[in-house]
């Protein structure tokens, strides 16, 4: 589940701070225990010394190192028993002197070899949800989608009422989000302004992120601005990987950006690369399907209309009714 570098960096920093806090807590508890039970400090010092002596004995030439090591082991066991007896007799909780790492699997490093540990992955999930929360309004839940704002009157051009059409769209979006997997496929939201495209794409973003997948939610203008900045300023193109590597990319308001040859090229690159990788993408646009080819290129239009499930958003602008 490839998260953006910024998300991983923040998650790693949180893991580092957690490890430092746990170590500081352990050292404070140890100092308190030493002050209250000086014999504990003597035992711990002797255990460290005997460990060094055991190593030295194993390399000693002449004599019998096995006998020396056996004697040290016997002494250590007696010291450990005494140490545990002191702690058992104290009023400390069982884990008061627990010096285990913040994660037993990775030792608090966040990685097991080249694989991200679950402890770091969970922090990445949390950081990603914070990032999405900063972009979204906060109420984007499927249960908050108001079908009552769409006319329930049969429209011959649609072959159904706008409310019925939007009910189908709501169901399709909910199923897509609840059953999301890598390579779940692509959605194209098409319709006029104020019909709920952004809201439903945000609902999907929240749900998919809750499932633990990496999600990048971006407006078309911001996406193309980032590509342009990297292209013409020599900025590090690693930051663009969040658009190509995430499990789900959501591009909002395609068609509102200024149309340039660079924008067309960048859009083709993103759409084509994610299709080749079989990575899921959702695009919302105010453009009609038949207008895509004229604004962009036949190659882009054929990919959007041939490889994306089209959901047509219909009705009248509901935003005035929400005020």
DRENBA-849107 format. One record per atom (N, C-alpha, C): residue in one letter; x, y, z. Coordinates in pm, whole numbers, padded with zeros to 5 digits, always signed. Example, Ala and Ser with C-alpha at 12.3 -4.5 7.8 and 13.67 -1.06 7.14 Angstrom:
<sites>
a+01319-00569+00780;a+01230-00450+00780;a+01320-00330+00780;s+01285-00225+00708;s+01367-00106+00714;s+01290+00003+00787;
</sites>
This chain:
<sites>
x+00085-00118+00000;x+00000+00000+00000;x+00089+00124+00000;x+00124+00173-00116;x+00222+00282-00124;x+00164+00416-00079;x+00210+00465+00034;x+00169+00596+00082;x+00267+00701+00030;x+00222+00824+00029;x+00309+00932-00017;x+00427+00948+00079;x+00534+01008+00028;x+00653+01028+00111;x+00622+01115+00232;x+00536+01215+00214;x+00504+01303+00327;x+00429+01227+00436;x+00339+01137+00397;x+00265+01057+00495;x+00361+00964+00569;x+00448+00895+00495;x+00544+00804+00558;x+00638+00881+00650;x+00681+00998+00607;x+00773+01078+00689;x+00707+01117+00822;x+00583+01161+00817;x+00513+01198+00940;x+00490+01076+01029;x+00456+00963+00967;x+00434+00841+01045;x+00564+00795+01111;x+00675+00802+01037;x+00805+00763+01093;x+00843+00854+01210;x+00814+00982+01197;x+00844+01076+01305;x+00763+01042+01430;x+00635+01007+01411;x+00552+00968+01526;x+00605+00842+01592;x+00651+00747+01509;x+00705+00623+01564;x+00834+00652+01643;x+00917+00740+01589;x+01041+00778+01658;x+01010+00842+01792;x+00915+00935+01793;x+00879+01002+01918;x+00821+00905+02018;x+00742+00808+01971;x+00686+00708+02062;x+00796+00625+02126;x+00897+00589+02045;x+01009+00512+02098;x+01087+00594+02201;x+01108+00722+02172;x+01181+00808+02266;x+01102+00827+02395;x+00972+00845+02383;x+00888+00862+02503;x+00889+00737+02589;x+00882+00620+02523;x+00882+00495+02599;x+01016+00475+02669;x+01126+00508+02600;x+01258+00495+02660;x+01274+00591+02778;x+01224+00714+02761;x+01234+00813+02869;x+01151+00769+02989;x+01034+00711+02964;x+00950+00662+03074;x+01019+00548+03147;x+01081+00458+03070;x+01153+00345+03132;x+01267+00396+03220;x+01343+00491+03168;x+01457+00543+03245;x+01411+00613+03372;x+01299+00685+03364;x+01245+00751+03484;x+01199+00648+03587;x+01131+00542+03539;x+01087+00436+03630;x+01205+00365+03692;x+01310+00343+03613;x+01428+00274+03663;x+01497+00358+03772;x+01508+00489+03747;x+01570+00577+03847;x+01490+00575+03976;x+01357+00576+03964;x+01272+00571+04084;x+01292+00441+04161;x+01298+00328+04085;x+01315+00198+04150;x+01452+00187+04217;x+01555+00240+04152;x+01690+00235+04211;x+01696+00314+04341;x+01627+00427+04342;x+01629+00510+04463;x+01556+00440+04578;x+01447+00372+04543;x+01367+00306+04646;x+01429+00174+04688;x+01490+00103+04592;x+01550-00027+04620;x+01693-00027+04565;x+01791+00024+04641;x+01930+00034+04592;x+01987-00102+04548;x+01937-00209+04609;x+01988-00341+04572;x+01960-00371+04424;x+01852-00318+04369;x+01821-00339+04228;x+01933-00286+04138;x+01983-00168+04173;x+02090-00109+04093;x+02216-00194+04101;x+02244-00246+04223;x+02362-00331+04239;x+02348-00458+04154;x+02228-00516+04154;x+02205-00638+04076;x+02223-00611+03927;x+02162-00502+03878;x+02171-00470+03735;x+02315-00444+03694;x+02391-00377+03781;x+02531-00351+03750;x+02609-00481+03740;x+02582-00570+03834;x+02653-00698+03834;x+02614-00784+03713;x+02488-00777+03672;x+02445-00853+03555;x+02518-00804+03429;x+02536-00671+03418;x+02610-00618+03303;x+02756-00661+03307;x+02814-00657+03427;x+02954-00696+03440;x+02973-00844+03407;x+02882-00928+03456;x+02897-01072+03432;x+02879-01106+03286;x+02796-01027+03213;x+02780-01051+03070;x+02912-01027+02998;x+02981-00921+03038;x+03112-00893+02978;x+03213-01000+03016;x+03207-01048+03139;x+03299-01152+03184;x+03276-01282+03107;x+03148-01312+03078;x+03116-01433+03003;x+03175-01427+02863;x+03168-01310+02801;x+03227-01294+02668;x+03377-01311+02674;x+03437-01251+02775;x+03583-01263+02789;x+03624-01407+02814;x+03545-01479+02894;x+03578-01618+02926;x+03570-01706+02803;x+03478-01675+02714;x+03462-01757+02593;x+03581-01744+02501;x+03657-01634+02513;x+03773-01612+02425;x+03906-01636+02498;x+03897-01672+02625;x+04018-01686+02704;x+04096-01810+02660;x+04227-01793+02648;x+04313-01904+02612;x+04366-01972+02739;x+04364-02101+02735;x+04410-02173+02854;x+04297-02186+02953;x+04310-02273+03049;x+04207-02292+03147;x+04084-02357+03087;x+03973-02349+03158;x+03848-02412+03113;x+03739-02305+03106;x+03716-02240+02988;x+03614-02135+02978;x+03474-02188+03005;x+03449-02314+02976;x+03314-02368+02998;x+03278-02361+03146;x+03374-02394+03231;x+03347-02390+03375;x+03322-02248+03422;x+03399-02152+03368;x+03381-02012+03406;x+03245-01960+03360;x+03209-01997+03239;x+03079-01953+03185;x+02965-02014+03264;x+02978-02141+03300;x+02873-02208+03378;x+02855-02140+03513;x+02967-02102+03575;x+02960-02035+03706;x+02892-01899+03693;x+02923-01827+03586;x+02861-01697+03564;x+02711-01711+03537;x+02675-01814+03463;x+02533-01838+03436;x+02458-01868+03565;x+02520-01945+03650;x+02456-01978+03778;x+02438-01852+03863;x+02543-01769+03865;x+02533-01643+03939;x+02423-01554+03882;x+02416-01547+03749;x+02314-01463+03683;x+02173-01508+03717;x+02152-01637+03715;x+02018-01688+03747;x+01980-01651+03890;x+02074-01660+03980;x+02047-01623+04120;x+02016-01474+04131;x+02093-01391+04059;x+02068-01247+04062;x+01932-01212+04002;x+01898-01277+03892;x+01769-01251+03828;x+01653-01292+03919;x+01670-01403+03989;x+01566-01445+04083;x+01550-01343+04195;x+01664-01294+04246;x+01659-01194+04352;x+01593-01065+04301;x+01630-01025+04182;x+01571-00904+04121;x+01420-00917+04109;x+01375-01032+04061;x+01231-01052+04044;x+01161-01056+04179;x+01229-01113+04280;x+01169-01118+04414;x+01147-00977+04467;x+01247-00889+04447;x+01232-00749+04492;x+01114-00682+04423;x+01103-00701+04291;x+00994-00638+04216;x+00859-00695+04256;x+00852-00825+04278;x+00726-00887+04320;x+00681-00835+04456;x+00779-00807+04542;x+00746-00759+04677;x+00713-00610+04678;x+00744-00540+04568;x+00718-00396+04562;x+00572-00371+04526;x+00533-00242+04526;x+00396-00207+04488;x+00388-00160+04343;x+00490-00192+04264;x+00490-00151+04124;x+00402-00244+04040;x+00345-00187+03934;x+00273-00270+03837;x+00370-00365+03769;x+00317-00470+03712;x+00401-00575+03651;x+00489-00520+03540;x+00438-00421+03466;x+00513-00369+03352;x+00585-00238+03384;x+00604-00209+03514;x+00666-00082+03554;x+00806-00068+03496;x+00881-00177+03492;x+01017-00173+03438;x+01024-00246+03303;x+00919-00236+03227;x+00917-00297+03093;x+01002-00213+02997;x+01108-00274+02943;x+01195-00201+02851;x+01185-00258+02708;x+01073-00325+02679;x+01054-00379+02543;x+01031-00263+02446;x+01064-00281+02318;x+01046-00174+02219;x+00898-00145+02195;x+00869-00033+02129;x+00730+00004+02104;x+00660-00097+02013;x+00737-00172+01936;x+00681-00279+01852;x+00771-00400+01863;x+00713-00512+01903;x+00792-00634+01919;x+00832-00695+01786;x+00760-00659+01679;x+00788-00719+01548;x+00909-00656+01483;x+00911-00522+01480;x+01020-00451+01409;x+01118-00383+01502;x+01094-00391+01633;x+01182-00326+01729;x+01169-00175+01729;x+01059-00124+01673;x+01038+00020+01668;x+01100+00087+01548;x+01153+00009+01455;x+01216+00067+01335;x+01114+00097+01226;x+01001+00031+01228;x+00897+00055+01128;x+00904-00037+01008;x+01014-00110+00995;x+01035-00195+00879;x+01089-00330+00924;x+01047-00435+00856;x+01104-00568+00873;x+01169-00602+00740;x+01299-00580+00732;x+01366-00588+00603;x+01317-00472+00516;x+01269-00506+00398;x+01216-00403+00308;x+01065-00389+00320;x+01004-00463+00411;x+00858-00463+00426;x+00816-00371+00540;x+00715-00288+00513;x+00665-00198+00617;x+00594-00278+00725;x+00632-00251+00849;x+00569-00319+00963;x+00427-00267+00983;x+00343-00349+01043;x+00204-00310+01065;x+00194-00188+01157;x+00290-00172+01250;x+00285-00056+01340;x+00299+00074+01260;x+00391+00075+01164;x+00410+00194+01081;x+00295+00210+00982;x+00245+00098+00931;x+00132+00105+00838;x+00009+00169+00905;x-00014+00134+01031;x-00128+00192+01102;x-00109+00342+01122;x+00013+00384+01153;x+00039+00528+01165;x+00022+00598+01031;x+00060+00531+00922;x+00039+00588+00789;x-00110+00605+00761;x-00189+00506+00799;x-00335+00518+00781;x-00387+00641+00854;x-00342+00658+00978;x-00389+00771+01057;x-00346+00904+00996;x-00222+00911+00951;x-00173+01035+00890;x-00243+01065+00759;x-00273+00962+00682;x-00346+00983+00557;x-00485+01035+00583;x-00552+00980+00686;x-00687+01027+00719;x-00683+01173+00766;x-00577+01212+00838;x-00562+01352+00877;x-00546+01440+00753;x-00467+01390+00657;x-00443+01466+00534;x-00573+01484+00457;x-00652+01377+00447;x-00780+01386+00377;x-00875+01479+00451;x-00872+01473+00585;x-00960+01559+00664;x-00931+01706+00639;x-00804+01737+00610;x-00769+01876+00581;x-00818+01922+00445;x-00846+01826+00356;x-00891+01860+00222;x-01042+01861+00210;x-01108+01781+00295;x-01252+01763+00282;x-01326+01841+00390;x-01458+01847+00373;x-01540+01929+00463;x-01561+01863+00599;x-01565+01732+00602;x-01580+01662+00729;x-01708+01582+00742;x-01809+01609+00657;x-01936+01538+00668;x-01958+01440+00554;x-01851+01405+00484;x-01866+01321+00366;x-01885+01175+00407;x-02010+01138+00429;x-02050+01001+00459;x-02167+00967+00368;x-02170+00841+00325;x-02278+00802+00232;x-02416+00828+00291;x-02429+00808+00423;x-02559+00829+00487;x-02602+00976+00488;x-02508+01066+00460;x-02542+01208+00457;x-02581+01257+00317;x-02578+01168+00219;x-02616+01207+00083;x-02768+01216+00075;x-02819+01334+00038;x-02962+01363+00046;x-03031+01343-00089;x-03090+01226-00108;x-03163+01197-00233;x-03288+01284-00248;x-03340+01335-00137;x-03464+01413-00143;x-03447+01543-00221;x-03324+01585-00244;x-03302+01709-00318;x-03311+01688-00470;x-03322+01564-00513;x-03329+01535-00657;x-03474+01509-00696;x-03521+01569-00806;x-03662+01555-00847;x-03701+01408-00864;x-03817+01376-00810;x-03870+01240-00824;x-03977+01235-00931;x-03950+01301-01042;x-04045+01309-01154;x-03980+01245-01276;x-04052+01159-01342;x-03999+01086-01458;x-03955+01183-01566;x-03834+01159-01616;x-03777+01241-01722;x-03759+01151-01845;x-03836+01179-01953;x-03829+01092-02072;x-03687+01085-02130;x-03610+01192-02117;x-03475+01191-02172;x-03384+01095-02095;x-03414+01076-01968;x-03335+00985-01885;x-03392+00844-01882;x-03521+00834-01907;x-03589+00705-01893;x-03614+00670-01748;x-03602+00768-01660;x-03621+00749-01517;x-03627+00888-01453;x-03652+00894-01324;x-03647+01021-01255;x-03504+01050-01214;x-03465+01179-01199;x-03332+01211-01149;x-03302+01146-01014;x-03404+01136-00929;x-03381+01075-00797;x-03344+00928-00812;x-03413+00859-00902;x-03383+00718-00923;x-03241+00701-00978;x-03204+00786-01072;x-03069+00779-01129;x-02963+00802-01021;x-02987+00900-00935;x-02890+00930-00831;x-02888+00823-00723;x-03002+00757-00702;x-03004+00645-00609;x-02916+00531-00660;x-02921+00508-00791;x-02833+00407-00851;x-02687+00446-00836;x-02657+00574-00859;x-02519+00623-00844;x-02470+00605-00701;x-02556+00639-00606;x-02519+00625-00464;x-02487+00480-00432;x-02570+00388-00480;x-02546+00246-00456;x-02417+00199-00519;x-02389+00245-00642;x-02266+00205-00711;x-02143+00255-00636;x-02150+00379-00587;x-02036+00436-00512;x-02015+00366-00379;x-02124+00334-00313;x-02113+00265-00183;x-02052+00125-00202;x-02098+00054-00305;x-02043-00080-00331;x-01895-00071-00368;x-01861+00027-00449;x-01721+00045-00490;x-01633+00066-00368;x-01676+00153-00278;x-01596+00185-00159;x-01588+00067-00063;x-01701+00002-00037;x-01703-00107+00061;x-01625-00230+00014;x-01620-00250-00117;x-01554-00369-00172;x-01421-00337-00238;x-01364-00220-00203;x-01243-00177-00273;x-01129-00274-00251;x-01060-00302-00361;x-00937-00380-00360;x-00842-00314-00460;x-00715-00350-00455;x-00624-00300-00556;x-00674-00344-00693;x-00678-00250-00786;x-00728-00283-00919;x-00878-00294-00925;x-00948-00223-00835;x-01094-00231-00832;x-01160-00171-00955;x-01085-00101-01037;x-01145-00039-01154;x-01158+00111-01135;x-01214+00176-01236;x-01216+00322-01240;x-01359+00374-01257;x-01382+00493-01203;x-01512+00558-01214;x-01495+00695-01278;x-01591+00732-01362;x-01595+00865-01423;x-01728+00929-01387;x-01723+01034-01305;x-01843+01107-01266;x-01861+01224-01363;x-01971+01227-01431;x-01996+01333-01529;x-02129+01400-01500;x-02130+01533-01497;x-02254+01604-01471;x-02229+01750-01440;x-02334+01828-01439;x-02323+01971-01416;x-02279+02000-01273;x-02249+02125-01248;x-02205+02170-01116;x-02314+02150-01012;x-02273+02111-00891;x-02365+02107-00779;x-02455+01987-00773;x-02415+01875-00832;x-02501+01756-00833;x-02448+01645-00743;x-02340+01670-00670;x-02293+01572-00573;x-02172+01491-00614;x-02107+01527-00722;x-01990+01451-00768;x-01877+01456-00665;x-01846+01576-00621;x-01737+01592-00525;x-01772+01524-00393;x-01895+01537-00351;x-01936+01478-00223;x-01920+01327-00226;x-01970+01262-00332;x-01963+01116-00336;x-01819+01067-00356;x-01739+01141-00431;x-01598+01100-00445;x-01527+01112-00310;x-01563+01212-00231;x-01504+01228-00098;x-01551+01116-00004;x-01675+01075-00018;x-01725+00962+00062;x-01644+00837+00033;x-01616+00813-00094;x-01536+00697-00133;x-01396+00710-00075;x-01338+00829-00083;x-01202+00851-00031;x-01194+00814+00116;x-01290+00860+00195;x-01288+00832+00339;x-01302+00682+00365;x-01396+00617+00297;x-01420+00476+00322;x-01299+00391+00281;x-01242+00419+00166;x-01128+00342+00118;x-01007+00363+00210;x-00988+00486+00256;x-00879+00512+00351;x-00902+00437+00482;x-01027+00429+00527;x-01059+00355+00649;x-01026+00206+00634;x-01032+00155+00512;x-00999+00016+00487;x-00849-00009+00486;x-00771+00099+00492;x-00627+00084+00500;x-00554+00100+00369;x-00623+00148+00266;x-00557+00168+00137;x-00509+00313+00125;x-00407+00332+00043;x-00354+00467+00024;x-00441+00541-00078;x-00480+00662-00042;x-00570+00743-00125;x-00509+00881-00143;x-00507+00928-00266;x-00467+01066-00295;x-00585+01137-00358;x-00630+01244-00294;x-00745+01321-00340;x-00694+01459-00382;x-00717+01497-00508;x-00658+01621-00557;x-00750+01683-00661;x-00754+01816-00664;x-00827+01884-00771;x-00744+01877-00898;x-00811+01884-01012;x-00738+01879-01139;x-00637+01993-01147;x-00677+02112-01102;x-00587+02227-01107;x-00461+02204-01027;x-00473+02148-00906;x-00357+02121-00821;x-00270+02013-00884;x-00330+01910-00940;x-00254+01803-01003;x-00165+01856-01114;x-00224+01935-01206;x-00147+01984-01320;x-00046+02090-01277;x-00080+02166-01173;x+00015+02263-01119;x+00139+02194-01063;x+00118+02082-00994;x+00231+02007-00938;x+00319+01950-01050;x+00256+01896-01153;x+00334+01842-01265;x+00412+01953-01336;x+00348+02068-01352;x+00414+02180-01420;x+00531+02231-01337;x+00514+02240-01207;x+00621+02290-01121;x+00742+02198-01126;x+00718+02067-01122;x+00829+01972-01128;x+00897+01978-01264;x+00817+01991-01369;x+00871+01991-01505;x+00959+02113-01531;x+00914+02231-01488;x+00982+02353-01530;x+01069+02418-01423;x+01062+02367-01300;x+01145+02427-01196;x+01257+02334-01151;x+01257+02213-01202;x+01359+02118-01162;x+01338+02061-01023;x+01214+02072-00971;x+01183+02017-00838;x+01193+01865-00843;x+01205+01806-00725;x+01218+01661-00715;x+01090+01594-00762;x+01101+01508-00863;x+00981+01443-00916;x+00931+01330-00827;x+01002+01304-00716;x+00956+01201-00623;x+00820+01236-00565;x+00792+01366-00551;x+00665+01405-00492;x+00546+01374-00584;x+00573+01347-00711;x+00465+01311-00803;x+00427+01164-00790;x+00509+01086-00720;x+00480+00944-00706;x+00349+00919-00632;x+00306+01015-00550;x+00179+00995-00481;x+00064+00986-00579;x+00080+01044-00698;x-00025+01038-00799;x-00019+00910-00881;x+00096+00851-00893;x+00109+00730-00975;x+00112+00603-00892;x+00150+00613-00763;x+00171+00493-00684;x+00058+00460-00587;x-00029+00555-00555;x-00133+00531-00454;x-00233+00426-00504;x-00298+00360-00409;x-00398+00258-00445;x-00518+00320-00514;x-00558+00440-00472;x-00671+00509-00534;x-00637+00656-00552;x-00647+00702-00675;x-00629+00844-00706;x-00765+00902-00743;x-00801+01013-00679;x-00927+01082-00710;x-00894+01221-00761;x-00932+01247-00885;x-00909+01377-00948;x-01044+01448-00958;x-01056+01559-00889;x-01183+01632-00883;x-01182+01750-00980;x-01297+01774-01042;x-01318+01892-01127;x-01230+01896-01251;x-01213+01784-01316;x-01142+01784-01443;x-01221+01869-01543;x-01151+01955-01614;x-01218+02043-01710;x-01224+02187-01664;x-01196+02211-01536;x-01197+02348-01485;x-01060+02414-01499;x-00958+02332-01529;x-00822+02385-01541;x-00805+02455-01676;x-00704+02541-01685;x-00673+02605-01812;x-00616+02498-01907;x-00669+02491-02026;x-00626+02389-02120;x-00500+02432-02192;x-00394+02354-02177;x-00269+02376-02249;x-00221+02241-02300;x-00124+02244-02389;x-00069+02119-02438;x-00002+02042-02325;x+00056+02115-02229;x+00120+02048-02116;x+00016+01975-02032;x-00099+02038-02007;x-00206+01976-01929;x-00252+01848-01998;x-00271+01854-02128;x-00316+01737-02203;x-00214+01624-02189;x-00085+01657-02202;x+00020+01556-02191;x+00025+01495-02050;x+00012+01581-01948;x+00017+01533-01810;x-00102+01443-01780;x-00221+01481-01828;x-00341+01400-01805;x-00325+01263-01871;x-00276+01262-01993;x-00256+01134-02062;x-00157+01047-01986;x-00049+01108-01937;x+00053+01032-01866;x-00005+00967-01740;x-00083+01044-01663;x-00140+00991-01538;x-00241+00881-01569;x-00334+00910-01659;x-00440+00814-01691;x-00380+00686-01749;x-00289+00701-01843;x-00233+00584-01911;x-00148+00499-01817;x-00065+00564-01735;x+00021+00488-01646;x-00060+00410-01543;x-00163+00473-01489;x-00243+00403-01389;x-00324+00289-01452;x-00367+00306-01576;x-00434+00196-01644;x-00338+00079-01666;x-00218+00110-01706;x-00120+00004-01730;x-00087-00070-01601;x-00084+00002-01490;x-00054-00060-01361;x-00178-00123-01298;x-00294-00103-01360;x-00421-00151-01306;x-00448-00092-01168;x-00422+00038-01157;x-00448+00110-01032;x-00576+00191-01046;x-00654+00191-00942;x-00788+00251-00945;x-00780+00404-00948;x-00868+00463-01030;x-00876+00609-01042;x-01022+00650-01052;x-01055+00761-00987;x-01188+00822-00999;x-01168+00964-01049;x-01241+01000-01152;x-01233+01136-01208;x-01374+01194-01212;x-01388+01315-01161;x-01516+01386-01172;x-01497+01506-01265;x-01598+01531-01346;x-01588+01640-01443;x-01725+01699-01472;x-01726+01829-01501;x-01850+01895-01546;x-01871+01875-01695;x-01772+01819-01763;x-01783+01798-01907;x-01876+01681-01937;x-01946+01689-02047;x-02024+01576-02095;x-01930+01475-02161;x-01964+01349-02161;x-01876+01248-02223;x-01838+01283-02367;x-01936+01338-02442;x-01909+01369-02582;x-01815+01489-02599;x-01791+01564-02491;x-01703+01681-02499;x-01557+01650-02465;x-01533+01531-02413;x-01398+01497-02368;x-01297+01495-02483;x-01337+01440-02596;x-01243+01430-02708;x-01205+01567-02760;x-01302+01659-02766;x-01275+01792-02817;x-01184+01872-02724;x-01199+01852-02593;x-01117+01929-02499;x-00978+01870-02485;x-00969+01740-02489;x-00840+01675-02470;x-00797+01609-02602;x-00793+01478-02607;x-00754+01409-02731;x-00838+01283-02746;x-00848+01229-02868;x-00920+01103-02884;x-00861+00992-02798;x-00728+00992-02780;x-00664+00888-02701;x-00709+00894-02554;x-00715+01017-02500;x-00760+01032-02361;x-00908+00997-02349;x-00988+01048-02442;x-01132+01022-02436;x-01161+00872-02445;x-01090+00802-02532;x-01116+00658-02547;x-01081+00583-02420;x-00978+00625-02349;x-00941+00560-02224;x-01042+00589-02115;x-01088+00714-02107;x-01184+00749-02002;x-01319+00684-02026;x-01362+00677-02150;x-01494+00622-02180;x-01491+00471-02197;x-01373+00417-02229;x-01365+00273-02249;x-01320+00195-02128;x-01246+00259-02037;x-01188+00188-01923;x-01242+00236-01789;x-01334+00331-01791;x-01395+00383-01668;x-01545+00354-01671;x-01600+00324-01554;x-01746+00311-01543;x-01804+00451-01534;x-01890+00485-01628;x-01949+00619-01633;x-02071+00628-01542;x-02071+00726-01452;x-02187+00756-01369;x-02232+00898-01403;x-02351+00910-01459;x-02404+01040-01499;x-02481+01101-01384;x-02442+01221-01344;x-02508+01293-01235;x-02610+01389-01296;x-02734+01378-01249;x-02844+01453-01311;x-02924+01525-01203;x-03011+01615-01247;x-03095+01692-01157;x-03062+01840-01168;x-03090+01914-01062;x-03059+02057-01057;x-02963+02083-00942;x-02891+02192-00949;x-02791+02228-00848;x-02853+02223-00709;x-02799+02133-00624;x-02857+02116-00491;x-02794+02206-00386;x-02687+02274-00421;x-02616+02353-00318;x-02701+02463-00257;x-02784+02536-00336;x-02869+02636-00269;x-02964+02574-00167;x-03003+02449-00189;x-03097+02385-00095;x-03027+02342+00033;x-02894+02336+00031;x-02820+02293+00150;x-02789+02407+00246;x-02816+02529+00200;x-02783+02646+00284;x-02888+02666+00392;
</sites>
